[in-house]
């Protein structure tokens, strides 16, 4: 058979595989050069974190089933994608107190290349009138372990698929399920994240989802640029407004400098796909992130300009909404409504580019931009920003 499947975790069936190594001795055909390994980390804040490494012969990525099927890092040829967080992760969710009084405990576990924010909420912390925390920063899904993880490899097509199921559910609360599949093909410098979010409840539900995709040096560094097909751009706050003319570029490490965020409505191509590009300072390397606009209509560009030791990083963030407090987003009709049993599908594709491929993506974005005069606001849009 061309398709082979392995179950790493299935809580319902009491299946748990501590270690696995599936490679050329097992695989044939187009998948013969591929490899998948599974192991559990030990020591420090990593204690008990499960990782699955997928290698297609050109690109290797590390998935974290313990952390909501996030992607820790990616290596392609000699380029490593990710960033150097002050948090020495990956951190087991047991060591992350999402409900600390200030609402920003999520940051204690943040060091992934790709981390989802959601599902009940995905933005800034929100507090009740009595001061109690109602929604913590960026939600809970990234600190919720998958209860089912399955690997599939199509030997004829050379496709690797890792699927994880993560539930964000509680009595008298939201009952949402994330079914995430991370897919890649042999020899390609790219991978796709295909997610389905399902309302498990017999009652109507609501959801938010943001893909926090993060890069530091060597890709994001002084002189790097981001290319986006802009229909509308607004700074999140006065700090970002003061630098609106430099939204595209990256400057030097600036210890103590505040973070900046810009909110976008981007232009899609004829198929509904939005291409975005982060390009290195020399223009020879880059990463292209593509997504479907009607499912992820909002986009945030985040820059943290601190010293590398403190987490110099940028985030390119397609989402269902802007990362404001949840009540603000609901007031502006950007919280997704789900009927009982209803689901929504999302897909993000990440491609590593070099030399001519970088120029080709840039030209595609410039072609899209040529047909649209961008509206660039000099101050925050009160409908987009709660600041």
PENORJO-V523269 format. One record per residue. BURIAL is + if it has 24 or more other ideal C-beta (glycine too) atoms within 12 Angstrom, else -. Layout:
BURIAL ; BURIAL
This chain:
- ; - ; - ; + ; - ; + ; + ; + ; + ; - ; - ; - ; - ; - ; - ; - ; + ; - ; - ; + ; - ; + ; - ; - ; - ; - ; + ; - ; - ; - ; + ; - ; + ; + ; + ; + ; + ; + ; + ; + ; + ; - ; - ; - ; + ; + ; - ; + ; + ; + ; + ; + ; + ; + ; + ; + ; + ; + ; + ; + ; + ; + ; + ; + ; + ; + ; + ; + ; + ; + ; + ; + ; + ; + ; + ; + ; - ; - ; + ; + ; + ; + ; + ; + ; + ; - ; + ; - ; + ; + ; + ; + ; + ; - ; - ; + ; - ; + ; - ; - ; - ; - ; + ; - ; + ; + ; + ; + ; + ; + ; + ; + ; + ; + ; + ; + ; + ; + ; + ; + ; + ; + ; + ; + ; + ; + ; - ; - ; - ; - ; - ; - ; + ; - ; + ; + ; + ; + ; + ; + ; + ; + ; + ; + ; + ; + ; + ; + ; + ; + ; + ; + ; + ; + ; + ; - ; - ; + ; + ; + ; + ; + ; + ; + ; + ; + ; + ; + ; + ; - ; - ; - ; - ; + ; + ; + ; + ; + ; + ; + ; + ; + ; + ; + ; + ; + ; - ; + ; + ; + ; + ; + ; + ; + ; + ; + ; + ; + ; + ; + ; + ; - ; - ; - ; + ; + ; + ; + ; + ; + ; + ; + ; + ; + ; + ; + ; + ; + ; + ; + ; + ; + ; - ; + ; + ; + ; + ; + ; + ; + ; + ; + ; + ; + ; + ; + ; + ; - ; - ; + ; + ; - ; + ; + ; - ; - ; + ; + ; + ; + ; + ; - ; + ; - ; - ; - ; - ; - ; + ; + ; + ; + ; + ; + ; + ; + ; + ; + ; - ; - ; - ; - ; + ; + ; + ; + ; + ; + ; + ; + ; - ; - ; - ; - ; + ; + ; + ; + ; + ; + ; + ; + ; + ; - ; + ; + ; + ; + ; + ; + ; + ; + ; + ; + ; + ; + ; - ; - ; - ; - ; + ; + ; + ; + ; + ; + ; + ; + ; + ; + ; + ; + ; + ; + ; + ; + ; + ; + ; + ; + ; - ; - ; - ; + ; + ; + ; - ; + ; - ; - ; - ; - ; - ; + ; - ; + ; + ; + ; + ; + ; + ; + ; + ; + ; - ; - ; + ; + ; - ; - ; + ; + ; - ; + ; + ; - ; - ; + ; + ; - ; - ; - ; - ; + ; - ; + ; + ; - ; - ; + ; + ; - ; - ; + ; + ; + ; +
